[in-house]
Structure formats: C-alpha cells, structure tokens
Amino acid sequence: MRNFTTTIALLSLTATALGSSQTDARLTPGQMEEDLFALSESLLQRHAGRLRYATEEELDLVFGDALVEASEERTVLEFYRSVARILSTVRCGHTRLQLARGLESEVLDAGGLMPFDVHLDGDRAWILHSYDPALEAGAEIGSINGRSIAEIRSRAFAMMAGDGFIESGKERNLARRFGRFYVLLIQEPSERGRAYEILLADAQKPVEVAGLTSAEYSERRVAPPQRPLIATAVFPEDKLGLLQVSQFGDRTGEASFTEQLESAFSVLNESGVENLAIDLRGNGGGTDDYGALLVSYMATRKFSYFERIEVTPEYDGPGGIVEKGDRRLVTAHRSLDPWMPAPKRFEGEIFLLEDGWTFSTAADVATVAHHNGFATLVGQESGGGYDGNTSGSSHRMALPTSGIRVNVPMWMYTTANVGHDHFARGAIPHHPVRPTIADALSGRDAELDLVRGLIQAR
C-alpha cells in the first residue's frame, strides 16, 4: 500500500460528512478518496497481520482498483463493496466492516431479505427454513434472479472476511446470513424491491416470492436456541462422553468459565467413559487463556500455546511491549507461557468436532490439539488459521465521509506449531464430514455419528 498511500496523500480532500439515513446517497470522488486514504493509513499503522497472507503488490492493486472506481460518483453501497474487496484481500477474518449506523437496516429493508434460510454445500444450496408458503424446506435452489449458487458464492467470497485461503468459514458465514449478504454484496439496483425469482433445481419456471423487511424476517426466523456455555452428556452404550463449549468467555449470573470447565471434566472423568468428543462447532472464540486451559485438559505432556504475539511500531497499547530484533512483541500474556496438563485432564481418547465457524480462540485450540496429537479432529476445516489469528486489541474506526465502520485488529498471534505445512489454511480434520440437507432437517449429528463409528470399529 505504500505506493497507493503516497499517491492518495497528494490528492486534494475537501469532503463533507455524509448523513447515514440516505440509502441512495452518493459519494463524490473526493469523499471516497478521503475514506480510502484513512483506511490505508489505519491498516498500515495498526494492522499487525496486514502482510501475513497478502503482499504489498496485492494490496496496492486492490487499492488502485478502488481508486479507479472512485473516479466517478458512486452510492455508499457501491463504495462499501469496494472497501469489502480491499479487506477481503487482507485475508483476516477479524478485519470486518459494516455500513454506517442505521444505514444497513435501511439498505436491507429497501432490498428485501429472502424469505428463507439455506443450507450450503459448495456450489449447491437447499432451503433449510421457509417463511413463504410457495417454497418448501428441503428443496434445492438452482438459481436466484438468474444467478447460480456458484456465481453468488464466488462473488460473495471475494468481498467477505476470512483467514488465509480458508473457504469453510466463509461458507458457514454466508449460509448463516445468506439474505443479508445477497443484498449487501450481490443485489443490483434494478432488483431492489422486486420479488425474488427462485428457480428450484427440478423446476422449469421460477417461483416468485416477496422480500422481507428486517423486522419481518426477525419475527418469522427460526432462531437457534442459546446454547449453554459448557454442557456435558454421557452415552454409556458408546463408551462416549460429550463436552460442548459454545464460547470461551464468562456469562453474567453464571459460574466462571474456569469453574464450569473443571466441573465438566469432573463429571466426565467420574462417568468412566473411555472416549470424549469435544464439540467446538459454532464456537467463534473468546478469551485466549480459556482456550489454552481447555487444551490442558486434553494434554498428555507439557505444551506451548502461542509462540509469539506481534504488534506494529505505531501500537502504543497494553501488553508489556518489548523490541526484539525487527519485531515488537507482547510479553504480558499468560498464553505465551508453557502449560502443563490439568490435574483433572481426560486420559482416554479425545475427538474434537470442528466446522467453519470454529474460529479465533476455538481455531487456536483445534490447531494446538492437532499439532501436538492431543485429539483426533472430525468435521470440516476450522475457519481460523493454523498459523494463528490477528485479533486481540482492536481499533474500531468509522471512515470519515461514508461512515463505513471497520475493525482493525492490532495483535498478530502465532500459535506454537513450528514446522507445520498448513500455511493459510485451518486445522484440517483427520476425518472430514459434510452434513447433508437431510441431516440438517432431521437433526442428525453426522460428526458425532462418525465418532461413534470410529469407536465401534476399534
């Protein structure tokens, strides 16, 4: 970005603030240039992992493309997509963006959310929940407004945040928020306010369904129930225990994460089961030390969790920063220290269930467990990078004229996994499993069933 930064700094910037209530508000070239300059400066000065998976040349190119697009007036949504392509090129799942406060809901209401949720598997999609009688759950979607699922997926992925070259996380995120991403990243102005044309895979003509406002979608949506922070189950017939960890954090009014985890392993150890499945599917992360603590309950020997945590020269926050060679390193962090196996560790065989939403701290756990051979991984590639992630202390900024909000993470973590061959990828499962639409509709747990089969086959 240095060439871009030099160029843009020479431009005359005379932009005025943009009101966030204007769905079709247009930005002038000067306004977009000012925002691109602010974004470039923030990434250069604060983003510790800016060049972890991207090169200066790639970033110069994508910023240059955005500058060319900014040579003419554009809507805020069009500019949002340019910024999204820039951040996607950084290849950091924590480097996310949102429209200005209040504007996103206006854009979604104007575009209309699709009246269904989807189950994605590669370039195919099925209706998981339908909120319109014209569509039935389980039906495969061939195209939406003439666009194939492959085209929608490809275009969306090019503007979505994700670690490295991992696709499982983007797929899971796209499935979770399919209607939202379609409006924000794909929909053209000519489609706005019109009925969606859904061509089912076995049909000759498309079905037309009306879009929903955000409020209507929220009212009809089948929301998943809130999961316990930590939960256990025992299946004596399978000699199997199950530990579900939904996030690495504490909840108000509950025992601490540390207390709940110790109690859970007491229950599992006392049950006498010989095998344990630790479920980190859908776990988006949380407190670093809690991740290392969970690994200690799997560990058979002393282990390291993080090798190092780096920050940029401009970072002036907490962390006990020291200079070492050409690096600025965080030193005040418990997870940098060696860890010993927990006194109540599980001594039988351990399986770790993961998916594309096994992210951030949860992905670090999967990585360290995988690298040290503490667990057998089952499911889909983790959404977080095997190398670690860039998160921790973050700078949250609003671009000066568009109001687009960007999260710029400032700590680059490197997991203690020297010598691995998973660059820019997640923790690859030993036993891959891709749940089908039939599994999703029936509630069958395909990953846990595979674990049962592995136990029985021994």
N, C-alpha and C positions, 0 to 999 in steps of 0.2 A: 504493500500500500504506500510505500514511500514516494513513488513517482506520482501516484494519484494525489497524495497529500500535498506535495509540492505544487502541483497544478491547481488544485482547487483553492489553495490558500491565496493564490494570486487573483481570484475572481472577486468582483465587487459584490458584496452581500448586503442587500437592502430589504430583506424580507420582513413582513409583519406577521404577528401571531395569527393562527387560524382558529376559528371557532369550532369546537368539537361537535356541534349539533348539526353540521351541514353534511348530509350523506353524499351529496353530489358536488361538494366544494372542490374547486380546482386550485392546484398549486402552480405558481409561476416557476420558471426555470431558476430564478434567484433563490426562491424559497427552498426548492429541492436541493440545490447546490449547498445551501447553508446546512441543511439536515445531513447531507452526505458527508460534508466536512466534519460535523460534530460526531457522527458515527465513526468515521475513520480515525479521528483523534482518540476517541474513547477506547476503541479496540486496540489501537497501537500502544496506548499508555497503560491500559488497565488489564487487558485480557491476557492472562498468563499462558493460556493454551492456544493462542491465536495461530501459531505455526506448528501445532502438534500434528495435525493431519492435512494442513493446507500449505501451499507455498506462497511466497511473496508474489510470484508471477500470476498464480491463480487469483489471488485477491486483487491485484492490480487490474486484471482482466474483468472481473465481475464488477468492480467499482467503475471501471471505464465504461462498461456496457450501461450501467445505471446512469452515468453522466450523459451518455448519448441520449438515452430515453428521456432524460430531464431537460433536453434542449427545447422541448415544447411543453405547453401546459398539460397537466395530467390530473386526474382525480386522485383523491387521497388513497382510494383503494388500489388504483394502478401503481402508485408510488409505494404503497405497503408491499405489494408483490415484488417490486424491485429490491426493497430492503430485505424481504424474506429470502430472496435468492442469494443476496450477499451473506446473510447469516447462515444459510444452509451450507455455503461453501466453506465456512469456518469448521464445519463438521463437529460441532459441540452441542450435545443435547440440552445443555443448560443455558445456551445462548438463544433465548426466546424473545419473541416480540408480540405486542398487542396493539390494536388501534387505540386512539385516544379514549379516555374515559367517557363512557356514554355513547361513543360513536359506533362501537362494534355492534351493540344491540340494535341500533338503528339500521345498520347495514344488513344484519341478519334478518330483521323484520321486513325490510324492503325486498330482499332477495327471496325470502321464504325458505324455511327449513324443510327438508324432505320428511314426509310423514312415516318414517320407518327407521329402524336401526339395521345395521348389516353385520354379517359375519364374513370376513375377508380371508382368502387363502390364495396368495399370489395374485394372479390376474383374474381371479374369479370372486364373485360376491353373491351372497344369498340374503334374503330378507330374514332377519332374526326376530324382530318385533314389528308388527304393522299397526299403524294408527289410522289407517284408512281402509274401509271395507272392500275396496277394489283390489287390494293386494293381500296375499296370504303369506304367513310365515313359512319359511322353507323353500319358497320359490327362488330360482336362480335368476339373477339380473343379467341380461345380455348387454344392454346399453342404457344410458341416461341422457336424454336430449341429444341422441345421436352419437354420444361418446361411449366408447367401450370402457370397461373397467380397467383394462390395461392402460389406456390413454389417461384416464383420470388418475390412476395410481402414479404413473410416470410424471405427470405434470405436478401433482401434489408433492411427491417426494422431492422434486427439485426446489421446493420452497419450504420444506419442513426441517426443523432442527433434529439432529441425531448425532450420536457419537460415531466418528470414523465412517466406515462404509457399511455399517450395520443397517439392515433393512427390517429386521424383526420389530424393532422399536417403533419405526415409522408406520409399519403395517398395523401394529396394535393401536397406536395413537390415531391413525386415520379411521380405523374401524370404530373406535370409541366416539369420535366426533365427526362422523362422515358428513352429515348435513352441514355442519359449521364450516368444515374445510372446503366443501364444494362451493359454498357461497363466497368465502373469503379468497380462495385461490384459483377457482376454475370458472365460475359463472361469468358470462358476458353480460353487458348492459341490456342487450336485446332479450335475454332470458328473464330478466327481473320482473317479478310479479306475474309471470305466466305459469300455467300449470306445467308440472314436470311430466315429460313423456318417458315412461318406464317400459322398455321393451324386455319382456321376460324371455329367457333362453329358449323356451319351446313355443313361443308365440309368433304370429305373423304381423300383428299390429300392436303398437304401444298402448299402454294404459295411461290415461291422464289423471293425475292426482294433484290436488292443490297443495301449495306450500303452507307451512305453519309459522306463526309468529313465535318468538322465543317463549312467550308466556304460554301459548297453546301447546307447544312441544313439551315444556316442563310439566304441564298438567297431565298430559297423556303418557309421557315417557314411563317405561318400566325401569325404574331406578334400582340398581343393585342395593341390597341391604348393607348397612355399615358393618364391616367385619370387626370382630374383637381384635384388640391389639395383638394379643397372643392367645392361641387356643390349642388344645390338645385333644386327641382322640386315640383310642386303642382298639385294635382289631385282633383279638387273641387268635382267631382261626387262621389268620395270615402271619401270625407272629410279628405284627407290624404296629408301630406307633406312628402317629402323625402330629407334627408340630407346625402350625400355621402362624407365620409372622407377617402381619399386614403392613407394618411400617416400623421404622427404627426411631421411636420417639416416645414421649410421655403424653398421657392424656389427663386432663383435669378431672379430679374426682376419682381417679383410679390409682392403684399401686403403681410404683415406678416400673419402667421397662425392665430394669435390672432385677427387681423383686419378682416380677411376673415370670421372667425367663428362668430364674433359679427355681421357682415353684414348679414351673412346667417340666423341667428336667428331673426334679424330684419325683413327680408323678410318673414320668416315662420310665425312669430307672426302676422304680418300685413295681411297675406293671410286669416286669420280667420279659418284655418283648425283646427279640434279638435283632430287629431291624427298625430303622427310623427313617421316615420321609419328612424332610424339612421343606415346607412349601413357601417359596418366595415369589410365586406368580402374582403379578399385580402389585408388587411392592416397589413403590417409586423411590425409596431411600429414606434418608433421615440422618441421625447423628452418627458420625464416623465411629466413635468409640463403641457404640452399641453393636455395630457390625463386627468389629474385632472381637467383642465379647461373645457374640454368637459363634464365631469361628472357634473360640477357645473351648466351647462345649463339644466341638467335633474333633479337636486336635489330638493327635497321638504323641506329639512332641512339641518342643519349643518352636515358635514360628515368628516371622515378621509379617506385618500387615502393610504398612506403607514404607517404601524405600526413601522417598523424599516428597516435600511439598514446596513448590517454587512460586515466586511472585515476580512481577515486573519491577524495574528500577523505580518507577513512579509510585509504587504502592507504599502507603505510609500508615497502614492499619496495624491491628494487633497481631501477635503470633511469635514474638521473640525473634525478629528477623536478623539474620546474620549473612554476611557476604562470604562466599566460599568459591574461589575461582571466578568463573564468569556467571555464577548463579547467586540469586538472593533466596535464601531458604528459610522456611518456617521451622522453628525449633520447639516452640511451646505447644506440643500436641501429643497426647497420650498414645495415639495410634502409631507414632513413629518409634516407640519403644518396643523391645521384644515382648512377646506374650507367651505365657505358659498355659498348658491345658487346664481347664477349670476343674476344681475338685469333684464336681458332680457331672463331669463330661459323660457322654453316652459312649459306651465301649463296644457296641455292636456295629453292624454295617449301616452306613448312612447313605441315603439317596437325597439329592437336592433337586426339587422341582423348580424350573425356571421358564420364563417366557420373555417376550419382547418388552414387557413392562417391568421386568426385573432390572431396575435402573439405579444409577448413582450408588449409594451405600449398598443396596441389595446386590448390584452387579459386582461391587468390590468383594463382597462375601463369596459370591459364586466363583470369582476369579481366584481368590486365595485358597478356597477349599479345593478347587480344581487343580491349581498349580502344585499344591502340597499333597494331593492324593487323599484328602480327608473325606471326600464324598464322591459318589457316582452321580453325574448330572443327567437329568431326564427332562425332556421338553423341547423348547426352542432356544436358539441363541439368545443370550441376555442382551437387553437393549443398551446396556452400559459397556464401555470399552474395557478390554482386558488390561490395557495399559494403566487404567485409572480414569479419572474424570477431572474436568475443570469446574469447580463449584465453590463451596465454602463461602468466604466473604465475597459479596457481590455488590456491584454498582448498578443501581437502577436509575435509568435516565429516561427523560422524555425528549425526543428530538424537537428542536426549538420552534419549528413552524407547523409541522404536521401533527405534532403531539404523539406520534407513534412511540410506544414505550418499549424499551429494550433492556433486558437483563444481561449485564456483562460480568461473568464470574471472574474472580481475581486470584484464586488459588488453584494451581495445577498439581494434582495428586498423581504420584506414580506408585502403583502397587508393587509390593516386593515379589517380583516374578522374573528376575533376570534370566535371560536365555530362552524366553518363550518365542513361539512363531505365530502369534495371533495378532500381529500389528493391525490396528484399525478395525479389529473385529471384537466381538464379545466372547464370553465363555461358551464354547461350542459343546453341546450336550454329548455325552457318550452314547446316549440312546435318544435319537430325535423322535419327537411325537408331534403331529399336527392335528389337533382336534377338528373333526368334521362338523358340518352344519347339523347332522343328525346327533352328534354328541352334544352340541350346544343346545339343541331343542329338547333333548331328553334329560339333560342334566348329568349325563355320563362323564365321569372324570377319566379321560383317556390316559393321562400321565400316571395317575395313581394305579390304574388297572395294569399298566405296563410294569410298574414296580412290583405289583402282586405276582405278575407272571414271571418276573426275574427271580423272585424269591422261591416260587414253586419249582422253577426249573433247576435249582441247585441240588 
